[in-house]
Amino acid sequence: MRIEGVVLTVVDRTAFVLRDETDGIYVTVAGPIADVLQPGEWVVVEGVTGPGNFAPMVKAERMRRLGSRQLPPAMQTTITDLAGGGFDSKWVELEGIVRSCVNAHIGPTGFDEPSTATGTRQSERQNAFLTLAAGEVLLRVRVAATLNVAALVDARVRVRGVCFNEHNANRQFLRAALRVSGVEEIVVLEPPTPAPFALRRQRAGELLQFDPLGFTGHRVHVRGVVTRHQAGNALWIRDGDRGLRVVSSQAGEVVGVRDRTDAAISAIRHGIVHLT
C-alpha cells in the first residue's frame, strides 16, 4: 500500500504518526528517524498494513520526504471524550487544568534518566509529563520539551497533540494519553495563582460543600498537622477533628509532625497541598 501525508509527531526513534486527508495512523520504520524527521514534514510511505498491538498500523518498507506542510486543524474534543477509547492516532485539541508537571530525561530505551545524563539525543532529552484534569477525569500528556513547572501547575491550558490509547496484553483499552510535539502546542488560558497563600484558607470540613459557582478544579489552601507521610504517594494532615489525605509524588521527608505552621508552609512551598 501507499500513503501520503503530514507527520503529526515522532513517537520514538523508529515510529511516527502520519495523517492524510482522512485520518491518522501509526507508522513504524526499520531505521532511526528521530534526528531527521520532524512534525510538519510531508512524506510518502510504501509498506504493509497490520493490526498493531491495539489499532491498525503501517510497517514502512520505503519512505520519501517531499517537503513541509502546515499542520491541519485539530479535532476539537474533551478529556472526557478521549476516555471513550475511539481516538487512537487522532490529531486533537482540548482544554484542562494542569494538576502536575514533571520534567524528565528519556533515553533511547524509553525510560526516565537522571537530569545529568549525557550522550542522549536532543529529541530524547527534552521531555515533560503533564497530568491534565477535567472534573474527575485525568489525562497523561507527554511533551517533547522542558517546561516551566511554576507557570503551568494549576493553570487552565489548551493543548494540541496526538492521542494514543494505552492497552493491556489482551488488546483491551485502559486509558487515553496525549503526545505533544513542543511547548508551542500549549496555550495558557488562565494562569495559576501566583501566591497559593493568598488564597482563602479552607478548613477540612468546608471542602467540596455546596458553592453556587461550582467546583473550579483549582488548588485550595488548607493547613494541618502532618500525621503521616508515605514518600512518593501521599501525606495525611489533621485539621481539628477532620483529616485529609493529600496526594503527593514527592520523595524524601517533607515535614515533621510537631509544628502545624511549619507543616503548612513547607507543604505549600513544595506545591503539594492541593487536592487531586
C-alpha positions, 0 to 999 in steps of 0.5 A, a space after each residue: 500500500 501507499 500513503 501520503 501525508 503530514 507527520 503529526 509527531 515522532 513517537 520514538 526513534 523508529 515510529 511516527 504518526 502520519 495523517 492524510 486527508 482522512 485520518 491518522 495512523 501509526 507508522 513504524 520504520 526499520 531505521 532511526 528517524 528521530 534526528 531527521 524527521 520532524 512534525 510538519 514534514 510531508 512524506 510518502 510511505 510504501 509498506 504493509 498494513 497490520 493490526 498493531 498491538 491495539 489499532 491498525 498500523 503501517 510497517 514502512 518498507 520505503 519512505 520519501 520526504 517531499 517537503 513541509 506542510 502546515 499542520 491541519 486543524 485539530 479535532 476539537 474534543 474533551 478529556 472526557 471524550 478521549 476516555 471513550 477509547 475511539 481516538 487512537 492516532 487522532 490529531 486533537 485539541 482540548 482544554 484542562 487544568 494542569 494538576 502536575 508537571 514533571 520534567 524528565 530525561 528519556 533515553 533511547 530505551 524509553 525510560 526516565 534518566 537522571 537530569 545529568 545524563 549525557 550522550 542522549 539525543 536532543 529529541 530524547 532529552 527534552 521531555 515533560 509529563 503533564 497530568 491534565 484534569 477535567 472534573 474527575 477525569 485525568 489525562 497523561 500528556 507527554 511533551 517533547 520539551 522542558 517546561 516551566 513547572 511554576 507557570 503551568 501547575 494549576 493553570 487552565 491550558 489548551 493543548 494540541 497533540 496526538 492521542 494514543 490509547 494505552 492497552 493491556 496484553 489482551 488488546 483491551 483499552 485502559 486509558 487515553 494519553 496525549 503526545 505533544 510535539 513542543 511547548 508551542 502546542 500549549 496555550 495558557 488560558 488562565 494562569 495559576 495563582 501566583 501566591 497559593 497563600 493568598 488564597 482563602 484558607 479552607 478548613 477540612 470540613 468546608 471542602 467540596 460543600 455546596 458553592 453556587 459557582 461550582 467546583 473550579 478544579 483549582 488548588 485550595 489552601 488548607 493547613 494541618 498537622 502532618 500525621 503521616 507521610 508515605 514518600 512518593 504517594 501521599 501525606 495525611 494532615 489533621 485539621 481539628 477533628 477532620 483529616 485529609 489525605 493529600 496526594 503527593 509524588 514527592 520523595 524524601 521527608 517533607 515535614 515533621 509532625 510537631 509544628 502545624 505552621 511549619 507543616 503548612 508552609 513547607 507543604 505549600 512551598 513544595 506545591 503539594 497541598 492541593 487536592 487531586 
